[in-house]
Amino acid sequence: MAQNLGTEVVQPNTESKIVSRVEKMTGRELFESIGSPTKIVAPMVDQSELAWRILSRRHGATLAYTPMFHAKLFATSEKYRRDMWCDSDGDPKIDRPLVVQFCANDPAYLLAAAKLVQDKCDAVDLNLGCPQGIARKGHYGSFLMEEWDLVHKLIRELHDNLDVPVTAKIRIFPEREKTLAYARMILDAGAQFLTVHGRLREQKGQKTGLADWEMIKFLRDNLPPDTVFFGNGNILYPEDIVRSMEHIKCDAVMSAEGNLYNPGIFNAETSKEKDRAFPRVDKIAREYFEIVKKYESSQASRIAMKSHMFKILRPFLPHHTDVRAALASLNAKTPFQEWEDKVIKPVETIVEQIFAKENAVELDKVVKGPVELWGGSYVKVPYWRCQPYFRPVNGVTADKRVVESLEAGGKELRETHKKRRTD
Ligand SMILES: Cc1cc2nc3c(=O)[nH]c(=O)nc-3n(C[C@H](O)[C@H](O)[C@H](O)COP(=O)(O)O)c2cc1C
């Protein structure tokens, strides 16, 4: 049945493989050629920049997305490109596999921008999920969710003309069938990987709430089985990655906030592997700092460093407000030596002193709590270790449907989880 997508009628492709004018890998071929990655650093504006991707890969990430770039600016402004992208971005020795993400509403600009990076990445992604006011004004991201014909054209333009595959990242509609039809249309246009962030466009800021794994699973179950499919949302601990993969049966899990606050999230199977799952803040701050220094030509990394330090050190700073004040006083132009003297070294000294205490082993304990409504458990982690930042589940007011589905689905999830728990 043909689908009316606004001004244009798009015939759904009945074959699972949509032929491109350009010879290139299918999603499954691409996925396998990059080692079938299962742990993905999400695209994050000003945060999934080169240095962060390098750090995250060292700690277990097997695929990374760039921050969203604005296609028109990227295609037309050399200054914007310089600020966002440098020669080391996408370097096969340090920064692959890599997906470059753009937001766009004009197929010609999107293609022009994508052509500039196609030799330095494995795929180009279209952002269809950004819910921010700036995306509404700029008419991109999740504000294209009502313009299916435009979305189709954007993806098809890249599918037909780019050397590397095109992929897409979406949010969900409240209705299952509508979301499924939307996902099918995107695949029909030529998207080779599909990432589903299980939140509605309205779920942002205070109303972020929980992502709806049941909706993600519904899509996974009803799309062609060979679709390369990534789930996104609700990842706080390593166990959640395993739970999410098992429940949704997706090819991989993408994490944004979980990875930002704790780059160790991808590095362990369980929270029991303390040093891998919750690395010490002094060690991560030092390692990230050294990477930023080494890849000094990455303007984006220099700019992102302060915000990353605040997130890495989030549990630590309330206990050491002098370090917080020092960090607040630094910026992207502050010489590296000053960064070292005012933040990196003081953090190292403080954490070393903690570990020199007689009762250090007792103090450094990680304690796992009971299984919660959402199927996982909170873990109590000492403040000198990286750990997730989370919004309490009881505070979910954003979308009643999500809470209801969790309550219904949570029981089954809890049962499965209980069976597996050994501690
Ligand atoms: C700081 C930040 C920046 C983000 N920037 C982007 C972006 O550039 N492109 C995008 O598709 N999503 C972006 N997102 C959304 C994430 O990729 C992800 O879909 C969302 O945060 C849900 O994943 P999480 O529950 O693991 O945080 C951003 C999220 C955060 C926290």
PDBQT file of the ligand as one rigid body, heavy atoms in Angstrom, charges set to zero:
ROOT
HETATM    1  C1  LIG A 501      24.760  16.965  25.990  1.00  0.00    +0.000 C 
HETATM    2  C2  LIG A 501      23.901  16.253  24.998  1.00  0.00    +0.000 A 
HETATM    3  C3  LIG A 501      23.988  16.591  23.657  1.00  0.00    +0.000 A 
HETATM    4  C4  LIG A 501      23.215  15.925  22.706  1.00  0.00    +0.000 A 
HETATM    5  N1  LIG A 501      23.372  16.206  21.381  1.00  0.00    +0.000 NA
HETATM    6  C5  LIG A 501      22.775  15.423  20.429  1.00  0.00    +0.000 A 
HETATM    7  C6  LIG A 501      23.114  15.527  19.065  1.00  0.00    +0.000 A 
HETATM    8  O1  LIG A 501      23.991  16.298  18.672  1.00  0.00    +0.000 OA
HETATM    9  N2  LIG A 501      22.469  14.722  18.187  1.00  0.00    +0.000 N 
HETATM   10  C7  LIG A 501      21.526  13.799  18.582  1.00  0.00    +0.000 A 
HETATM   11  O2  LIG A 501      20.980  13.074  17.754  1.00  0.00    +0.000 OA
HETATM   12  N3  LIG A 501      21.202  13.683  19.887  1.00  0.00    +0.000 NA
HETATM   13  C8  LIG A 501      21.822  14.439  20.802  1.00  0.00    +0.000 A 
HETATM   14  N4  LIG A 501      21.566  14.236  22.136  1.00  0.00    +0.000 N 
HETATM   15  C9  LIG A 501      20.655  13.162  22.521  1.00  0.00    +0.000 C 
HETATM   16  C10 LIG A 501      21.429  11.878  22.762  1.00  0.00    +0.000 C 
HETATM   17  O3  LIG A 501      22.151  11.473  21.628  1.00  0.00    +0.000 OA
HETATM   18  C11 LIG A 501      20.513  10.741  23.212  1.00  0.00    +0.000 C 
HETATM   19  O4  LIG A 501      19.619  10.427  22.173  1.00  0.00    +0.000 OA
HETATM   20  C12 LIG A 501      19.710  11.096  24.456  1.00  0.00    +0.000 C 
HETATM   21  O5  LIG A 501      20.464  11.827  25.402  1.00  0.00    +0.000 OA
HETATM   22  C13 LIG A 501      19.171   9.832  25.127  1.00  0.00    +0.000 C 
HETATM   23  O6  LIG A 501      20.238   8.996  25.494  1.00  0.00    +0.000 OA
HETATM   24  P1  LIG A 501      20.708   8.844  27.023  1.00  0.00    +0.000 P 
HETATM   25  O7  LIG A 501      19.488   8.401  27.777  1.00  0.00    +0.000 OA
HETATM   26  O8  LIG A 501      21.780   7.815  26.964  1.00  0.00    +0.000 OA
HETATM   27  O9  LIG A 501      21.182  10.178  27.493  1.00  0.00    +0.000 OA
HETATM   28  C14 LIG A 501      22.305  14.917  23.104  1.00  0.00    +0.000 A 
HETATM   29  C15 LIG A 501      22.204  14.598  24.468  1.00  0.00    +0.000 A 
HETATM   30  C16 LIG A 501      23.008  15.240  25.400  1.00  0.00    +0.000 A 
HETATM   31  C17 LIG A 501      22.888  14.856  26.844  1.00  0.00    +0.000 C 
ENDROOT
TORSDOF 0
